[in-house]
Amino acid sequence: MKKIIAIFIIALSCFQFVNSQNLDKATINKIKVKIISAEKLYEQGKYWDVLDKIKEIEAISKGMKSAKIQNLKVKTYMKVEMFQRSKDELNKLYNMNPDDKVIEDIASYESLIDQGIMEEKARKERERLAEIRRAEEEKARIERERLADLRRAEKEKEAKERERLAEIKREEERKARLAPFAERFKYLKRKLPDLKYMNIKINGGFAFINEQGEQVLNSHDIEGDFARRNIHEGVGEDLFLVEKNYKYGYVDINGNLVISFKYNNSYGFSEGLANVQLNGKWGFINKSGAVVIPIIYDDVDAFNDGLAKVELNGKCGHIDKNGKVIISIDYEESSIFSEGLASVKLNGKWGYVDKAENVIVPFQYDETASDYGDPTSFSDGLAGVKLNGSWGFINKEGTIVIPAIYDFAYAFKNKLASVGLDGKCGWINTKGKGGVPIIYDQCSDFDDGLALVQLNDKWGFINKEGEVVIPIIYKRAYYFSFTDGLEKSKVELFNGESYYINKKGERVE
């Protein structure tokens, strides 16, 4: 409070001339407030604001001068290092016959102003000399560049020729690098007839090749990296799923970003739509990136035969491409549609419905055959079901055509189904007989005509006729995969030796 009163008294003393000018009381009060504000700003080091405030005071004071305000102006210009301006204002201050207190204040900084002016002159002289040096250096630089341009022109001609020859060599090397992938493409094409592009790892990045072995897209050509978790993203579509900073988007075959990196999870397009995840929910977008089915579901499957399985609040159903619910989202579990029907679970029992949600097979079964953990519907005209603890197969009328006598059963694939009986496994055909004898301890799926089986703690491979193609002699054996340009399986003998074999059982590197 004492500080405010002191400032106010100073303001009154420094503005006594105002009263003699017959300014109205409102103007006088306004000036007093601005003087106090200017003093505070000076104390706070806000010197440019002080100068603005002084201009306001002078404007409303009708040009009348005050030694106190003039002194503040001089000091402020000095603070912002405008020494010549400060000197000019100081001369004006002297002409105003300042009182002893102001003169005493002047004495504390007048020499600093003169020193600042001298330093400024010295600086300008240094800048003048530096400008001369810069001009000379610029002239020398231009001459050096002229000579360098001549040398570059000569080298550019040589470089273009080297690049032409190098491009020829690179193309030859590229073809050589891609050649092994052509065999892998053929291998995958047997498994996925609709395969259009194959994702490959090459040169520290990822790329896609077509069936002809031509590289159509390179991860180095786009902003982002190819999603590594799905090697078949190019199946039947011309948009590719890519990833950047854990966000997913899509590029076209030329590497142009078509759908921006914004989804937490995404899959490839199927039937023109892609299932995408955002903030923990799933929906569908079209190839323009527009959300055509709201992102509201807890889980979704890709579209298949015009419908997609969806999950919401722990219940399953199916929607069409317009987002219309076709199969009520009321079921505990559901398969995708296959051969016009889907298996659905209600009140703990399984049945089968068509696309109009007509119940074709009543809800009476304990389980339905699965495929890698997912429930299945009909394949090869039959569906695997569990009733009273045993497995069998029904037709589309719900009639049991293969008796429910098996310990387990998987869906039919190419007219064969894997089944278990009395602790053994094998395969049956759609008539419930034939196939592969149920004599094995463990069985895998058939892959490209061969199945990995275990008998008496030994592993080998059989064909679909049940014939042993690769002897059942190994301590361990693994699925065939395409590695290093060859389709091979790793096997281990009982003596600990391990190596690779081809599909003829021959040892390969």
C-alpha positions, 0 to 999 in steps of 0.5 A, a space after each residue: 500500500 505504501 508503494 502505491 501511495 509513493 508512486 501516486 505522489 511521484 506521478 503528481 509531482 511529475 505532472 504538475 504542469 498539467 494543471 497549468 494547462 487547464 486540462 479537464 479533470 478526467 484527462 488529468 486522472 487518465 494521465 496519472 493512471 498511465 504514468 503509474 502504469 509506465 513506471 511499473 512497466 519500467 520496473 518490470 523490464 517491459 521497455 517497449 511497452 513503456 515507450 508505447 505508454 509514453 506515446 499515449 501520455 504525450 498524445 492526451 497531454 496535447 504535446 505538453 512536456 514533463 521532465 520526469 516523463 522525458 527522463 523516463 523516455 531517455 532511460 528507456 531508449 538506453 535500455 533498448 540500446 537505441 543510444 543515439 535516440 536516447 542522446 537526442 531525447 537527453 538534449 531535449 531534457 536539458 532544454 526543459 530545465 530539469 530539477 536537481 533530482 532529475 539532473 542527479 538521475 541523468 548523471 548516473 547514465 549519461 556516460 553510458 549513453 555516450 559509451 553506447 554511441 561510440 560502441 555503435 559507431 565502432 560496430 557499424 565500421 566493423 560491419 562496413 569492413 565485413 561487407 567489403 570482405 563479403 563482397 570479395 568472398 562472393 566474387 571469389 565464390 562465383 568464380 569457384 562455382 563457374 569452374 566447378 560447373 565446368 567440372 560438374 558438366 564433364 563429370 555428369 556426362 560420365 556419370 550418366 553413362 555409368 548410371 545407364 550401365 548400372 541400371 542394366 546391371 541392377 535390372 539383371 540382379 533384380 530379376 535374379 533376386 526375384 527368380 526364387 520367389 516365382 517358385 514360392 508364388 506357384 507353391 502358394 497359388 496351389 493353396 490359394 487359387 485366387 492369389 493375385 500378389 505375393 508379399 516378399 521381404 527384400 532389400 531390407 523392406 517389403 514388396 509385392 510381386 505378381 504371378 509373373 514374378 514382376 515387382 509391382 510395389 516396394 515398401 521403400 516407395 511409400 510412407 510406411 511399412 508393409 504389415 508383416 502379419 499377413 502375407 496374402 494381403 494382395 489376394 484378389 484386390 488392388 489396395 494393399 494394407 500398410 502400417 506406420 507407427 502402429 496405425 494402418 492404412 492402404 496404398 494403391 499399386 503405385 504406392 499412393 496413399 489412398 486411405 490414411 494411417 488412422 486405424 488401430 487394426 485392419 485387414 485386406 479388402 474382401 468383396 470390396 470392403 475391409 474390416 477396420 478397428 478404431 478405438 476398440 470397435 470394428 466396422 467396414 470401409 470401402 476402397 475410397 476410405 468411406 465408412 460404409 458400416 458404422 464402427 460399432 461392433 466388438 468383432 467382425 469377420 470379412 465379407 463372404 458370399 455377401 454377408 459378414 459375421 459380427 459380434 456385439 455385446 457378446 452376441 453374434 449375427 450377420 449383416 449385409 454390405 449395407 449394414 442391414 442385420 440379416 441374421 439377428 445378433 442374438 446368438 451365442 456363437 456363429 460360423 460364417 455362411 457356407 453352402 448357403 447355411 451357417 451354424 449358430 448357437 442358442 441356449 447352449 445348443 447348435 443348429 443351422 439357419 439359412 440367409 433368411 434366418 429360417 431354422 433348417 436344422 433344429 437347435 439340438 447339437 452340443 457342438 459343431 465341427 471347428 476349423 482352427 478353433 472357429 465353428 464351421 458350417 457345411 462343406 462337401 454337403 455335410 456338417 460335423 456335429 456332436 451329440 450325446 458326447 460323440 461326433 457324426 455328420 448330418 446332411 442339410 436336411 438334418 439327417 445323420 448320414 455318418 453315425 455319431 460314433 467318433 471321439 472328435 471330427 473336423 470339417 470336410 475338406 476335399 471330400 475327407 474329414 479327420 476323425 478320432 476313434 478309441 484314441 486313434 485318428 484317421 480320415 473318412 470320406 463323405 460316405 463314412 468309410 474309405 479314406 485313411 485308416 483310423 490307426 494313427 496317434 496324431 494327425 495333421 491336416 492335408 497340405 498340398 496332398 500330404 499329411 503329417 502323422 504319428 504312429 508308435 511315437 514316430 513321424 512321417 507323411 501319408 497321401 490321401 489314399 493312406 499310402 506312406 509317402 515319406 517313411 514313419 521313422 522320425 523322432 520329430 517332423 514338421 510341416 512342409 514350408 517354402 524356405 530358401 527357394 525349396 519346399 522342405 520339411 525339417 526332420 530329426 532322427 532318434 540319434 539327435 541328427 536333424 536335416 531337411 527333406 523334400 516331398 520325396 523324402 530325399 535329404 536336401 540342404 
